Amino acid sequence: MSTAKWHAIEQLLPRYDLGLTAPGPLVAGSTVDIGLRPTLLEIGLRPTLLDIGFGMGDATAEMAAREPDLDVIACEPHLAGVANLCRLLVDGGIENVRIHPGDALDVLDALADGSLVGVRAFFPDPWPRNRHHIKRLVQPSFETVTARVLASGGIVHLATDVADYALQMASVFTTWTPVLPPSRPMTKFERIGREAGRTIVDLAFTTRLSGLGHA
């Protein structure tokens, strides 16, 4: 990474780091110590959404800015993307995002039942070789934990430019109710896929038709 990105990690990440270190579930109203943040994230006291694999963070920052009443837990293991999102949050004065610079499954495992209004994963790694499909994010175990952490009427929103992954996503959530995917900005990986001539597929599902809006 560049010197500027290392600076963002060292100087800015402590301000936005979720600080997921304590064992056990994060129940509604519990706080997570994130060091330099002026106030603590209170899980479940405001509508909270999990953003999995935000890449460079442009779409995450844009969506968070237009939904200031929604808390976003954003997960990404690659530090270059984490550094970029930190800079975007500072530049935009965005305070409703907390970052987990690691595996989103660790956050999912820690969250209490029904603590989220949404889970989104845009263009997760497709692991294109057949023998690597077991490493894909969206598989039956992901559906199970998503069903546990979503509140009634919560939505899972997925996007991919890989046709067979789209079919896999649909098959994993076959018992859920399809809904109109919420609007979202174009991501870097989507732009690459479109330029390569690939079809973009957005899928959204809910356990019930009540609750979170479907626009």
C-alpha positions in Angstrom: 0.0 0.0 0.0 1.0 3.6 -0.4 2.2 5.8 2.4 -1.1 7.7 2.4 -3.1 4.5 2.8 -0.9 3.3 5.7 -1.4 6.7 7.3 -5.2 6.2 7.0 -5.0 2.8 8.6 -2.8 4.1 11.5 -4.5 7.4 12.1 -8.1 7.0 10.9 -9.1 3.4 11.4 -9.2 3.7 15.2 -11.9 6.3 14.8 -14.1 3.9 12.8 -13.0 0.4 13.9 -15.8 -1.7 15.2 -13.4 -3.2 17.7 -14.8 -6.7 17.7 -12.6 -8.3 20.3 -14.9 -9.5 23.1 -16.3 -13.1 22.9 -20.0 -13.7 22.9 -23.0 -12.1 21.2 -23.5 -8.4 20.8 -27.0 -7.9 22.3 -29.2 -4.9 21.7 -27.9 -1.9 23.6 -24.5 -3.4 24.2 -21.5 -1.2 23.4 -18.3 -2.0 21.5 -15.2 -0.2 22.7 -13.6 1.4 19.6 -11.0 3.5 21.2 -10.9 7.0 19.7 -14.5 7.2 18.6 -16.2 10.0 20.5 -19.3 7.9 21.2 -19.7 4.1 21.3 -21.7 2.1 18.7 -24.8 0.8 20.4 -25.8 -2.4 18.6 -29.5 -2.6 17.9 -30.6 0.8 19.3 -30.8 2.2 15.7 -31.5 0.2 12.5 -28.3 -1.6 11.7 -27.1 -3.1 8.4 -24.2 -5.4 7.6 -22.2 -4.5 4.5 -20.0 -7.5 3.5 -16.9 -7.0 1.3 -17.1 -3.3 0.5 -14.1 -3.3 -1.8 -12.8 0.3 -2.0 -15.7 1.6 -0.1 -17.1 4.1 -2.5 -20.6 2.6 -2.6 -20.6 2.1 1.1 -19.8 5.7 1.8 -22.4 7.0 -0.7 -25.2 4.8 0.7 -24.3 5.7 4.3 -24.3 9.4 3.5 -27.8 9.3 2.1 -29.1 7.1 5.0 -27.7 8.9 8.2 -30.3 7.2 10.4 -29.0 3.7 9.6 -25.9 2.3 11.3 -23.6 0.4 8.9 -21.2 -2.3 10.0 -18.8 -2.6 7.0 -16.5 -5.6 6.6 -13.5 -5.9 4.3 -10.3 -7.9 4.9 -8.2 -6.0 2.4 -6.5 -3.0 4.0 -6.2 -0.9 0.9 -10.0 -0.8 0.7 -10.3 -0.2 4.5 -7.9 2.8 4.2 -9.9 4.2 1.3 -13.2 4.0 3.1 -11.7 5.7 6.2 -10.6 8.6 4.0 -14.1 8.8 2.3 -15.8 8.8 5.7 -13.5 11.6 7.0 -13.9 13.7 3.8 -17.7 13.2 3.8 -18.2 13.8 7.5 -19.9 10.4 7.7 -20.3 9.1 11.2 -22.8 6.1 10.9 -20.3 3.6 9.6 -18.1 1.2 11.7 -15.5 -0.9 10.0 -14.4 -4.5 10.7 -11.1 -5.0 8.8 -11.6 -8.8 8.6 -14.0 -11.6 7.9 -17.6 -10.7 8.0 -18.5 -14.2 9.3 -16.8 -13.3 12.6 -19.3 -10.3 12.9 -22.2 -12.5 11.9 -21.3 -15.1 14.5 -21.1 -12.3 17.2 -24.4 -10.6 16.4 -27.5 -11.3 18.4 -30.6 -12.8 16.9 -32.7 -10.3 15.0 -30.3 -7.5 15.4 -30.0 -6.4 11.7 -32.5 -4.8 9.3 -30.3 -5.8 6.3 -27.4 -7.7 5.0 -25.8 -6.9 1.7 -22.9 -8.4 -0.3 -22.2 -6.8 -3.7 -20.0 -8.8 -6.1 -18.5 -11.2 -3.5 -15.5 -13.2 -4.8 -16.9 -15.7 -7.3 -14.2 -18.4 -6.8 -14.7 -19.4 -10.5 -13.2 -22.8 -10.4 -15.7 -25.6 -9.6 -13.5 -27.1 -6.9 -13.3 -23.7 -5.1 -17.1 -23.0 -5.0 -17.1 -24.3 -1.4 -15.3 -21.0 -0.6 -18.0 -18.8 -1.9 -19.7 -16.6 0.7 -23.3 -17.4 -0.4 -24.0 -21.0 0.5 -26.4 -22.8 2.9 -24.4 -21.9 6.0 -24.6 -18.2 5.1 -28.4 -18.4 4.7 -28.7 -20.0 8.1 -26.7 -17.3 9.9 -28.4 -14.5 7.9 -31.8 -15.8 8.9 -30.8 -15.7 12.5 -29.4 -12.2 12.6 -32.1 -10.5 10.5 -35.1 -8.9 12.2 -38.6 -9.8 10.8 -38.9 -8.1 7.4 -35.2 -7.7 7.0 -33.7 -7.9 3.6 -30.6 -9.6 2.2 -29.4 -7.9 -1.0 -26.9 -9.6 -3.2 -25.3 -8.7 -6.6 -23.0 -10.5 -8.9 -21.8 -10.5 -12.5 -21.2 -14.3 -12.6 -24.2 -16.2 -14.0 -23.7 -19.5 -12.2 -23.1 -17.6 -8.9 -26.4 -15.8 -9.4 -28.1 -19.2 -9.8 -26.4 -20.4 -6.6 -27.5 -17.3 -4.7 -31.1 -17.9 -5.8 -31.0 -21.5 -4.8 -29.6 -20.8 -1.4 -32.5 -18.4 -0.6 -35.2 -20.5 -2.3 -37.4 -20.6 0.8 -37.3 -16.7 1.2 -39.6 -14.2 -0.5 -38.0 -12.4 -3.4 -38.4 -8.6 -3.3 -37.4 -5.7 -5.5 -33.7 -5.0 -4.8 -33.1 -1.6 -3.1 -31.4 1.0 -5.2 -27.6 1.2 -4.9 -24.7 3.0 -6.6 -22.5 1.3 -9.1 -19.5 -0.3 -7.5 -15.9 -0.6 -8.9 -16.4 -4.3 -9.6 -19.7 -3.8 -11.3 -18.1 -1.2 -13.6 -15.4 -3.7 -14.5 -18.0 -6.4 -15.2 -20.1 -4.1 -17.4 -17.0 -3.1 -19.4 -16.3 -6.8 -19.9 -19.8 -7.3 -21.2 -21.1 -9.4 -18.3 -24.7 -9.2 -17.1 -25.3 -7.7 -13.7 -27.7 -9.6 -11.5 -29.2 -8.1 -8.3 -31.2 -10.3 -6.0 -33.0 -9.4 -2.8 -34.9 -11.6 -0.4 -36.9 -11.3 2.8 -38.4 -13.7 5.2 -41.7 -11.7 5.2 -43.2 -9.0 3.1 -43.6 -6.6 6.1 -40.9 -4.5 7.6 -38.1 -2.9 5.5 -39.2 -1.1 2.3 -38.9 -2.8 -1.0 -38.0 0.2 -3.2 
